Amino acid sequence: MKTLALFISILCSAAAYSQNTISNYKYVLVPERFDFSRENNQYGLNTTAKLLLEQKGFTVIMGNDQLPPAVAANKCNALKAEVVERKSLFTTNLTLLLKDCQGNIVFKGKEGKSREKEFPVAYDFALKDAFASLNAVPYKYDSTQEVATTPAITPSAPAPAKPEVADITGTLYAQPIPNGYQLIDTSPKKVVTLLKTSTEDYFIAQAGATNGIVFKKNGDWFFEYYKDDKLVSQKLAIKF
């Protein structure tokens, strides 16, 4: 039952995570004041956040700065940076969140902590500590994944559904991507996207509109997914 519950949970989250990573975004919006602050740019936190995000490689728009055309046309082309505070008696605790235009969390960092007594120093240390986990995540902007600036399909012409996964044959070659691999056939064409999990040789998988898992068992790789409420298991030949 635990395995089934894990499998269902993975299927529910696979589409969102496979589509939405920080590498899909060039721009980040930073507010002039975080929700826990009492004034704009209190202790210089907002400008520090802007600097740290720019050092990561993002183009950062702060407060009322003029928006780039891509963001002005569609706010979904930018992430929004939020910093949240967890109240504690002896420590300052801050966490970095990067959210998409619908409020979904694309990145959540570890909690940054500081035991400094002076507020400006404590908040500065905690913020930089909160950014440490972002610095550890690979980031390279992929323009092919940017959200479209105009609707691609009008309501009168609904977008065609993605095809279900076809029978996968032949050897697939694994190419590294942020957070996992893409499996390429000899065409070459991307066939399956694999996203890493906390378990070795166990991946969240997406092939067309089909979400499932890819895992290694007794030296062989298998792709498992549900079709018409039935579990399908397909053996894959993967070269890493």
GUDRENTI-329844 format. One record per residue (C-alpha): residue number from 1; residue in one letter; x, y, z. Coordinates in steps of 0.2 Angstrom, whole numbers, plus 5000, padded with zeros to 4 digits. Layout:
% GUDRENTI-329844
  pos  code     u     v     w
  NUM     A     X     Y     Z
...
This chain:
% GUDRENTI-329844
  pos  code     u     v     w
    1     M  5000  5000  5000
    2     K  5014  5012  5004
    3     T  5022  5009  4987
    4     L  5005  5012  4978
    5     A  5003  5028  4988
    6     L  5020  5034  4984
    7     F  5017  5030  4965
    8     I  5000  5039  4965
    9     S  5009  5054  4974
   10     I  5023  5054  4961
   11     L  5010  5054  4946
   12     C  5001  5069  4953
   13     S  5016  5079  4955
   14     A  5026  5074  4940
   15     A  5018  5085  4927
   16     A  5021  5101  4937
   17     Y  5039  5097  4942
   18     S  5044  5091  4925
   19     Q  5037  5107  4917
   20     N  5042  5120  4930
   21     T  5060  5123  4936
   22     I  5070  5138  4939
   23     S  5079  5136  4922
   24     N  5063  5140  4913
   25     Y  5064  5158  4919
   26     K  5075  5172  4915
   27     Y  5067  5185  4926
   28     V  5063  5187  4944
   29     L  5052  5200  4952
   30     V  5058  5206  4970
   31     P  5046  5217  4980
   32     E  5051  5233  4988
   33     R  5046  5226  5005
   34     F  5044  5208  5011
   35     D  5028  5203  5021
   36     F  5037  5202  5038
   37     S  5045  5219  5036
   38     R  5038  5235  5042
   39     E  5046  5247  5029
   40     N  5053  5246  5011
   41     N  5069  5237  5010
   42     Q  5071  5236  5028
   43     Y  5089  5232  5033
   44     G  5093  5232  5015
   45     L  5086  5214  5013
   46     N  5077  5218  4996
   47     T  5092  5225  4988
   48     T  5103  5211  4995
   49     A  5090  5198  4988
   50     K  5091  5207  4971
   51     L  5110  5206  4971
   52     L  5111  5187  4976
   53     L  5098  5183  4962
   54     E  5108  5193  4949
   55     Q  5124  5183  4955
   56     K  5114  5167  4951
   57     G  5111  5173  4934
   58     F  5093  5180  4934
   59     T  5088  5196  4927
   60     V  5079  5205  4942
   61     I  5066  5218  4942
   62     M  5063  5226  4959
   63     G  5048  5236  4965
   64     N  5041  5248  4952
   65     D  5056  5246  4940
   66     Q  5051  5246  4921
   67     L  5046  5228  4916
   68     P  5055  5220  4901
   69     P  5043  5218  4886
   70     A  5042  5199  4889
   71     V  5036  5201  4907
   72     A  5025  5216  4903
   73     A  5016  5205  4890
   74     N  5015  5191  4902
   75     K  5019  5191  4920
   76     C  5020  5172  4919
   77     N  5037  5174  4911
   78     A  5044  5179  4928
   79     L  5046  5171  4945
   80     K  5041  5181  4961
   81     A  5054  5181  4975
   82     E  5047  5179  4993
   83     V  5056  5178  5009
   84     V  5046  5172  5024
   85     E  5050  5173  5042
   86     R  5048  5160  5056
   87     K  5047  5168  5073
   88     S  5059  5162  5086
   89     L  5065  5168  5103
   90     F  5083  5167  5100
   91     T  5086  5165  5081
   92     T  5081  5174  5066
   93     N  5074  5162  5053
   94     L  5071  5166  5035
   95     T  5066  5155  5020
   96     L  5067  5160  5001
   97     L  5053  5155  4990
   98     L  5052  5157  4971
   99     K  5034  5156  4964
  100     D  5027  5156  4947
  101     C  5012  5168  4942
  102     Q  4999  5156  4949
  103     G  5007  5155  4966
  104     N  5015  5138  4964
  105     I  5032  5136  4973
  106     V  5045  5132  4960
  107     F  5059  5133  4972
  108     K  5060  5133  4991
  109     G  5076  5135  5000
  110     K  5082  5129  5017
  111     E  5079  5139  5032
  112     G  5092  5152  5034
  113     K  5097  5155  5052
  114     S  5106  5168  5063
  115     R  5109  5170  5081
  116     E  5116  5188  5080
  117     K  5108  5200  5092
  118     E  5108  5216  5081
  119     F  5093  5215  5069
  120     P  5102  5222  5054
  121     V  5116  5209  5055
  122     A  5105  5195  5060
  123     Y  5093  5197  5045
  124     D  5107  5200  5033
  125     F  5116  5184  5039
  126     A  5099  5174  5039
  127     L  5095  5180  5022
  128     K  5112  5175  5014
  129     D  5111  5158  5023
  130     A  5094  5156  5015
  131     F  5101  5159  4998
  132     A  5114  5145  5001
  133     S  5103  5131  4995
  134     L  5098  5141  4979
  135     N  5117  5143  4975
  136     A  5118  5124  4976
  137     V  5105  5121  4962
  138     P  5111  5121  4944
  139     Y  5103  5136  4934
  140     K  5105  5139  4915
  141     Y  5091  5148  4907
  142     D  5082  5138  4894
  143     S  5073  5150  4882
  144     T  5064  5135  4874
  145     Q  5054  5133  4890
  146     E  5048  5151  4892
  147     V  5030  5154  4894
  148     A  5022  5160  4878
  149     T  5019  5179  4878
  150     T  5002  5177  4869
  151     P  4989  5163  4870
  152     A  4994  5150  4858
  153     I  4976  5143  4855
  154     T  4960  5153  4856
  155     P  4945  5146  4866
  156     S  4936  5141  4850
  157     A  4951  5130  4845
  158     P  4956  5120  4860
  159     A  4974  5114  4860
  160     P  4976  5096  4854
  161     A  4979  5083  4868
  162     K  4996  5076  4869
  163     P  4998  5059  4862
  164     E  4999  5044  4874
  165     V  5016  5036  4876
  166     A  5020  5025  4861
  167     D  5029  5009  4863
  168     I  5047  5013  4867
  169     T  5059  5003  4857
  170     G  5078  5003  4854
  171     T  5092  5010  4865
  172     L  5089  5027  4873
  173     Y  5103  5038  4877
  174     A  5103  5048  4894
  175     Q  5108  5067  4892
  176     P  5109  5077  4908
  177     I  5097  5091  4912
  178     P  5094  5101  4927
  179     N  5087  5089  4940
  180     G  5088  5074  4929
  181     Y  5090  5067  4912
  182     Q  5081  5067  4895
  183     L  5081  5050  4885
  184     I  5085  5052  4867
  185     D  5083  5039  4853
  186     T  5094  5037  4838
  187     S  5083  5050  4827
  188     P  5088  5059  4838
  189     K  5072  5064  4847
  190     K  5068  5066  4866
  191     V  5057  5051  4871
  192     V  5056  5052  4890
  193     T  5061  5065  4903
  194     L  5068  5058  4920
  195     L  5068  5069  4936
  196     K  5078  5064  4951
  197     T  5071  5058  4967
  198     S  5079  5055  4984
  199     T  5080  5037  4980
  200     E  5095  5031  4969
  201     D  5090  5023  4952
  202     Y  5072  5029  4954
  203     F  5065  5043  4943
  204     I  5049  5053  4940
  205     A  5046  5050  4922
  206     Q  5036  5059  4908
  207     A  5033  5053  4890
  208     G  5021  5063  4880
  209     A  5006  5065  4891
  210     T  5010  5050  4901
  211     N  5017  5051  4918
  212     G  5025  5037  4928
  213     I  5041  5031  4936
  214     V  5057  5024  4929
  215     F  5067  5013  4941
  216     K  5081  4999  4940
  217     K  5077  4982  4945
  218     N  5089  4967  4945
  219     G  5100  4977  4933
  220     D  5086  4982  4921
  221     W  5077  4998  4919
  222     F  5058  4998  4919
  223     F  5045  5012  4915
  224     E  5029  5010  4924
  225     Y  5013  5020  4922
  226     Y  4994  5018  4923
  227     K  4983  5016  4907
  228     D  4964  5014  4908
  229     D  4966  5011  4927
  230     K  4979  4997  4923
  231     L  4997  4996  4928
  232     V  5008  4995  4913
  233     S  5027  4990  4915
  234     Q  5038  4992  4900
  235     K  5057  4987  4900
  236     L  5069  5001  4893
  237     A  5086  5000  4886
  238     I  5095  5015  4893
  239     K  5113  5020  4891
  240     F  5119  5033  4904
